[in-house]
Amino acid sequence: MDGRKGNGENTVYDRALLLHGAKRNEVLTLEEVQQYGVDSFADAEYIRIYGMPPAEWYGRGIRLLGRTVVECTRDALGDLIGRDVAALAATMPSTSAFVVIDPFAGSCNTLYWTLRHLAKAEGIAFELDPRVYALSNRNIAALDQKIELVQGDYQTLLESRRVPADRGVIVFVAPPWGTALDARAGLDLRRTTPPISEVVSRIGRTYAAQPLLFATQVYEKVNPDSLADLRALVDWSELRIYRLNDEGRNHGILLAAKGWTP
């Protein structure tokens, strides 16, 4: 894994190349997945998903586009998110079971880990991009979690996949960050695609009569005004940052309740 690919020039496998560059819509080889881990995080095993290191998941036929490698929630983070969501869900008003909704599925790895920590739960995920959908649908087919992945826009699919009134509704909100994340300025939640406040507002209106638990993925540095705008839409919120990477490069979640208070 010397980073030399195709044309003989030294290629750095970083966020820019995989998310915005030539590798965005290419299925990466195992070597490229590992090279991204080395070049960006000094760890060839960085992209662990579905409970497996890269060589294992690749050997089982799992494949990811360049953009999904960057945008996916790796196991270490997914596990922590799942634990925190499950602990808070246990305090929700009485329900018979839970449905976890992921409007922007990507790899479905966050949903996978959330369901691992939630008893009596099933997941439904929406993915607009047909190429990401096709790969993820195949990737999750053999996993030990009940996940329904639907191709299409979450806005049009929310009503057709409505959660029954006796279920607790949990929503993982992580639309593509794209240029909303700046290395120095941090993450502006108003500039994701679509804006996160728009997603939370729409789902809040759809389930106005049911208690909601949101888990919104954030970055260590987040625009304070955009965070305040989001918090104004819910009844309770708590920000948690997970110290898994170098200082300044960590992810976290904003846990938020609407229609109830923990």
Backbone torsions as a table, in degrees:
resi	resn	phi	psi	omega
1	MET	NA	71.0	-178.1
2	ASP	-91.7	-0.6	176.8
3	GLY	83.5	1.8	-179.4
4	ARG	-94.2	117.1	-173.0
5	LYS	-127.0	129.3	167.8
6	GLY	64.5	-78.5	-171.6
7	ASN	-86.7	4.0	176.9
8	GLY	84.6	-7.7	178.6
9	GLU	-86.3	151.2	-179.9
10	ASN	-71.2	120.0	-178.6
11	THR	-110.6	126.6	177.5
12	VAL	-91.0	120.9	179.7
13	TYR	-87.7	89.4	-178.2
14	ASP	-124.7	-176.3	-177.6
15	ARG	-58.6	-39.7	-177.5
16	ALA	-63.1	-44.2	-178.2
17	LEU	-67.1	-44.0	-173.9
18	LEU	-82.2	-30.7	-175.8
19	LEU	-95.1	-36.9	-175.3
20	HIS	-119.0	-10.1	-172.9
21	GLY	-103.9	-154.1	-172.0
22	ALA	-65.4	-22.2	-176.1
23	LYS	-93.0	1.1	-173.9
24	ARG	-53.3	-49.3	-175.3
25	ASN	-109.3	23.2	176.4
26	GLU	-102.3	142.8	172.4
27	VAL	-75.1	122.1	-176.4
28	LEU	-80.0	147.2	171.1
29	THR	-76.3	166.5	175.9
30	LEU	-58.0	-42.8	-179.1
31	GLU	-61.4	-36.9	179.4
32	GLU	-71.6	-38.6	175.6
33	VAL	-59.9	-45.7	179.9
34	GLN	-67.5	-37.1	179.4
35	GLN	-65.3	-37.5	174.7
36	TYR	-59.8	-44.2	178.1
37	GLY	-60.3	-41.6	-179.6
38	VAL	-68.6	-49.8	-174.7
39	ASP	-68.8	-33.8	-174.4
40	SER	-97.7	-27.6	-174.6
41	PHE	-137.4	7.7	-179.5
42	ALA	56.6	36.4	-176.9
43	ASP	-151.8	107.6	-179.7
44	ALA	-65.2	-20.0	-178.5
45	GLU	-95.8	11.4	-171.3
46	TYR	-58.9	-41.9	-176.0
47	ILE	-87.2	73.7	172.7
48	ARG	-91.7	125.3	179.2
49	ILE	-136.2	154.5	-179.7
50	TYR	54.0	29.2	178.3
51	GLY	78.6	19.9	-175.7
52	MET	-135.3	145.9	172.1
53	PRO	-73.7	165.7	-174.9
54	PRO	-52.4	-46.2	-176.9
55	ALA	-62.4	-35.1	-179.1
56	GLU	-73.2	-48.9	-178.3
57	TRP	-68.0	-33.7	177.6
58	TYR	-67.4	-38.9	178.9
59	GLY	-65.6	-23.5	178.0
60	ARG	-89.6	8.3	174.6
61	GLY	91.5	6.0	178.8
62	ILE	-77.2	134.2	-177.5
63	ARG	-132.8	145.4	-179.1
64	LEU	-132.9	143.5	170.1
65	LEU	-74.0	161.0	177.9
66	GLY	-55.2	-44.4	-178.8
67	ARG	-64.3	-34.5	-179.0
68	THR	-72.5	-33.8	176.8
69	VAL	-59.5	-39.6	179.1
70	VAL	-74.4	-43.0	-170.7
71	GLU	-85.2	-17.5	-176.3
72	CYS	-68.2	152.2	172.9
73	THR	-87.3	116.8	-178.8
74	ARG	-74.2	165.7	-171.9
75	ASP	-55.6	-45.0	-175.7
76	ALA	-59.1	-40.4	178.8
77	LEU	-76.7	-43.3	179.9
78	GLY	-59.1	-37.8	179.3
79	ASP	-63.8	-44.9	-179.9
80	LEU	-66.2	-42.2	177.7
81	ILE	-61.0	-46.4	-179.7
82	GLY	-59.3	-42.3	179.2
83	ARG	-63.3	-45.5	-177.9
84	ASP	-68.5	-39.2	177.9
85	VAL	-63.8	-44.7	-178.8
86	ALA	-63.6	-40.7	179.8
87	ALA	-63.3	-40.4	179.5
88	LEU	-74.4	-35.8	178.7
89	ALA	-60.5	-30.6	-180.0
90	ALA	-64.4	-16.2	-179.9
91	THR	-100.3	0.5	-180.0
92	MET	-67.9	157.0	175.6
93	PRO	-53.0	151.0	-171.9
94	SER	-52.3	129.3	176.5
95	THR	-139.9	160.8	179.3
96	SER	-81.1	-26.9	-178.8
97	ALA	-170.7	179.6	-178.7
98	PHE	-121.6	149.0	167.0
99	VAL	-121.9	126.4	178.4
100	VAL	-102.6	123.2	-178.8
101	ILE	-105.5	131.3	172.9
102	ASP	-120.9	100.8	-175.6
103	PRO	-70.0	-16.6	-177.7
104	PHE	-133.1	78.8	-162.0
105	ALA	-63.2	-46.0	-173.7
106	GLY	57.7	-123.7	-179.6
107	SER	-78.7	-15.2	-174.6
108	CYS	71.1	14.1	-175.3
109	ASN	-73.1	-33.7	175.3
110	THR	-64.9	-42.4	178.1
111	LEU	-63.1	-41.4	178.1
112	TYR	-56.2	-48.2	-177.5
113	TRP	-73.0	-34.7	177.4
114	THR	-62.6	-43.6	179.7
115	LEU	-67.0	-29.5	178.0
116	ARG	-63.8	-27.1	-177.2
117	HIS	-100.6	-4.1	-177.8
118	LEU	-112.3	120.8	174.2
119	ALA	-77.1	149.9	178.4
120	LYS	52.7	53.3	-179.2
121	ALA	-134.8	149.6	172.6
122	GLU	-134.3	160.1	-176.1
123	GLY	-122.3	146.5	172.4
124	ILE	-131.5	133.1	-175.6
125	ALA	-130.8	145.6	178.4
126	PHE	-117.0	137.8	177.8
127	GLU	-138.5	119.9	-176.5
128	LEU	-77.3	-41.3	-175.8
129	ASP	-69.9	119.1	-176.2
130	PRO	-63.9	-31.8	-179.4
131	ARG	-73.5	-42.9	177.2
132	VAL	-64.0	-42.8	179.0
133	TYR	-58.0	-49.1	-176.6
134	ALA	-59.7	-44.4	-180.0
135	LEU	-68.5	-46.6	-177.5
136	SER	-65.8	-38.1	178.5
137	ASN	-60.3	-40.8	177.0
138	ARG	-71.4	-39.8	-177.0
139	ASN	-63.0	-40.0	-173.9
140	ILE	-87.3	-4.9	-174.8
141	ALA	-58.5	-34.0	-175.7
142	ALA	-99.4	5.8	-178.8
143	LEU	-78.3	159.2	-175.1
144	ASP	-93.2	38.8	177.7
145	GLN	-133.7	147.8	-179.3
146	LYS	-85.5	95.8	-178.6
147	ILE	-124.8	125.8	172.6
148	GLU	-102.8	116.5	179.8
149	LEU	-105.4	125.3	-175.6
150	VAL	-119.6	134.5	179.2
151	GLN	-86.4	126.2	177.5
152	GLY	146.8	-180.0	-179.0
153	ASP	-80.1	129.8	-177.4
154	TYR	-58.8	-31.4	-177.0
155	GLN	-63.1	-38.3	-179.1
156	THR	-86.3	-17.5	-176.3
157	LEU	-94.9	-17.2	-177.0
158	LEU	-55.7	-47.4	-176.8
159	GLU	-69.1	-39.4	-177.2
160	SER	-72.5	-18.6	179.1
161	ARG	-117.9	40.9	-174.2
162	ARG	-64.8	136.7	-179.2
163	VAL	-79.1	133.1	178.5
164	PRO	-56.8	152.0	-173.5
165	ALA	-64.5	-21.8	-177.7
166	ASP	-90.2	5.3	179.9
167	ARG	-102.7	145.4	170.7
168	GLY	-76.4	136.5	-176.8
169	VAL	-107.0	120.0	177.9
170	ILE	-119.5	133.1	-175.7
171	VAL	-126.7	123.6	173.4
172	PHE	-95.4	118.1	-173.8
173	VAL	-108.5	109.3	179.3
174	ALA	-150.6	68.6	175.5
175	PRO	-66.4	159.8	-179.9
176	PRO	-52.5	131.7	-179.9
177	TRP	-78.8	-42.2	-179.7
178	GLY	51.8	-125.7	-178.7
179	THR	-82.2	1.5	176.5
180	ALA	-68.0	-20.9	178.7
181	LEU	-101.0	120.7	176.9
182	ASP	-117.0	134.9	-174.7
183	ALA	-56.8	-34.4	-177.6
184	ARG	-98.0	-40.3	-176.7
185	ALA	-83.4	-20.6	-178.9
186	GLY	90.7	-157.1	-174.8
187	LEU	-99.7	127.3	174.3
188	ASP	-103.5	108.9	-175.3
189	LEU	-66.9	-12.3	178.6
190	ARG	-84.4	-10.8	-173.5
191	ARG	-111.2	7.9	174.3
192	THR	-71.2	170.3	-176.6
193	THR	-119.6	100.6	-2.0
194	PRO	-80.0	172.8	177.7
195	PRO	-58.7	139.1	-174.9
196	ILE	-61.9	-38.2	179.6
197	SER	-61.0	-33.6	177.7
198	GLU	-64.6	-41.0	-180.0
199	VAL	-65.9	-48.6	-178.7
200	VAL	-62.5	-41.3	179.6
201	SER	-64.0	-44.1	-178.3
202	ARG	-64.9	-45.1	-179.7
203	ILE	-68.4	-35.2	176.6
204	GLY	-61.4	-38.9	178.3
205	ARG	-71.0	-37.7	-179.0
206	THR	-64.5	-37.7	-177.9
207	TYR	-116.1	45.3	-176.9
208	ALA	-62.3	-24.8	-176.9
209	ALA	-96.2	1.7	-177.7
210	GLN	-122.7	146.0	175.5
211	PRO	-66.9	137.5	-176.8
212	LEU	-121.1	142.3	171.5
213	LEU	-122.1	118.2	178.2
214	PHE	-103.3	140.7	169.7
215	ALA	-126.6	103.2	-176.2
216	THR	-100.9	124.9	-179.0
217	GLN	-73.9	132.6	-179.4
218	VAL	-131.6	176.5	179.0
219	TYR	-112.0	162.7	-178.1
220	GLU	-56.1	-41.2	175.1
221	LYS	-108.4	120.3	-177.0
222	VAL	-131.1	140.9	179.7
223	ASN	-57.3	120.8	-174.0
224	PRO	-64.4	-34.5	179.8
225	ASP	-67.8	-40.0	179.4
226	SER	-67.8	-34.0	177.0
227	LEU	-68.8	-40.5	178.2
228	ALA	-64.2	-40.0	178.1
229	ASP	-60.4	-41.4	-179.4
230	LEU	-68.7	-43.2	-178.6
231	ARG	-64.5	-26.9	180.0
232	ALA	-69.3	-14.5	-177.3
233	LEU	-88.6	-8.9	-174.5
234	VAL	-123.9	172.9	-177.3
235	ASP	-92.1	-20.3	-178.8
236	TRP	-158.7	145.8	176.7
237	SER	-154.5	155.6	177.3
238	GLU	-147.9	129.0	-178.9
239	LEU	-93.6	131.5	177.9
240	ARG	-130.9	128.7	177.3
241	ILE	-111.6	134.0	-178.0
242	TYR	-101.9	119.7	-174.2
243	ARG	-85.0	74.3	-178.2
244	LEU	-106.1	-23.5	-177.8
245	ASN	-113.9	-174.7	175.1
246	ASP	-63.5	155.6	179.6
247	GLU	-53.9	131.6	179.9
248	GLY	91.7	-4.3	-177.3
249	ARG	-126.1	25.3	-176.8
250	ASN	-97.0	153.7	177.3
251	HIS	-106.3	167.3	177.3
252	GLY	-161.5	-168.7	176.3
253	ILE	-138.4	151.3	167.1
254	LEU	-102.7	108.3	174.3
255	LEU	-81.0	132.7	-176.0
256	ALA	-145.4	143.3	178.9
257	ALA	-117.2	139.6	175.2
258	LYS	-132.3	129.5	-178.2
259	GLY	88.6	3.1	177.1
260	TRP	-166.7	170.1	179.1
261	THR	-135.9	126.7	178.9
262	PRO	-61.0	NA	NA
